[in-house]
Amino acid sequence: MKTIAKNSRGSHTIDMIREEARHLVEKGIVSRHQPIYILCQYIPAREWVKVECELEQCDYLLRDQIGDLIARESWESD
């Protein structure tokens, strides 16, 4: 199971969380319409508390959609 990477201090930044969420959406593993809390399936339980705190500090609710977290996606073809 792939997990969200940590920085050198052992914490998760919002940019790291966004990047991993974007990666999971691009791979089709999760949908941008699913709630953010679905990401807990890809993060070890002992780390989820830190991720949850980072999300809350950045004013995200766990019920918000993943699409709200990743905000914009780049499209290669329209």
C-alpha positions as CSV (number, residue, x, y, z in Angstrom):
1,M,0.0,0.0,0.0
2,K,1.5,3.4,-1.0
3,T,1.4,6.0,1.6
4,I,1.9,9.8,1.6
5,A,5.5,10.7,2.0
6,K,6.8,12.7,5.0
7,N,9.3,15.6,4.9
8,S,12.6,15.4,6.7
9,R,11.0,16.5,10.0
10,G,8.6,13.6,9.9
11,S,5.6,15.7,9.2
12,H,3.2,16.1,6.3
13,T,2.9,19.4,4.6
14,I,-0.3,20.4,2.8
15,D,1.6,20.4,-0.5
16,M,2.7,16.8,0.1
17,I,-0.9,15.8,0.9
18,R,-2.2,17.6,-2.3
19,E,0.4,16.0,-4.5
20,E,-0.4,12.5,-3.2
21,A,-4.1,13.1,-3.5
22,R,-3.6,14.3,-7.1
23,H,-1.5,11.2,-7.9
24,L,-4.3,8.9,-6.5
25,V,-6.9,10.8,-8.6
26,E,-4.7,10.5,-11.8
27,K,-4.2,6.8,-11.2
28,G,-8.0,6.4,-10.8
29,I,-7.6,5.0,-7.3
30,V,-9.8,7.7,-5.8
31,S,-12.3,10.2,-7.3
32,R,-12.0,13.9,-7.0
33,H,-15.7,13.8,-5.8
34,Q,-14.9,11.6,-2.8
35,P,-14.4,13.1,0.7
36,I,-10.9,13.9,1.8
37,Y,-11.2,11.4,4.7
38,I,-11.0,8.5,2.1
39,L,-7.3,9.3,2.0
40,C,-6.9,7.7,5.4
41,Q,-6.9,4.3,3.6
42,Y,-3.5,5.3,2.1
43,I,-1.9,6.6,5.2
44,P,-0.8,4.5,8.2
45,A,-3.1,5.1,11.2
46,R,-0.3,6.5,13.3
47,E,0.4,9.2,10.7
48,W,-3.2,10.1,9.9
49,V,-3.6,12.3,13.0
50,K,-0.7,14.5,11.8
51,V,-2.3,14.7,8.3
52,E,-5.7,15.5,9.8
53,C,-4.1,18.3,11.8
54,E,-2.4,19.8,8.8
55,L,-5.7,19.7,6.8
56,E,-7.5,21.4,9.6
57,Q,-4.9,24.1,10.0
58,C,-5.3,24.8,6.3
59,D,-9.1,25.0,6.7
60,Y,-10.1,21.8,5.1
61,L,-12.8,19.6,6.5
62,L,-12.6,15.9,6.2
63,R,-16.0,15.9,4.5
64,D,-14.7,18.3,1.8
65,Q,-14.2,16.7,-1.6
66,I,-10.7,15.7,-2.8
67,G,-11.2,18.1,-5.7
68,D,-11.4,21.0,-3.3
69,L,-8.0,19.9,-1.9
70,I,-6.2,19.5,-5.2
71,A,-7.9,22.6,-6.6
72,R,-6.6,22.6,-10.2
73,E,-5.6,19.8,-12.5
74,S,-3.6,20.2,-15.7
75,W,-5.3,18.7,-18.7
76,E,-3.1,17.5,-21.5
77,S,-5.9,17.5,-24.1
78,D,-9.3,19.1,-24.2
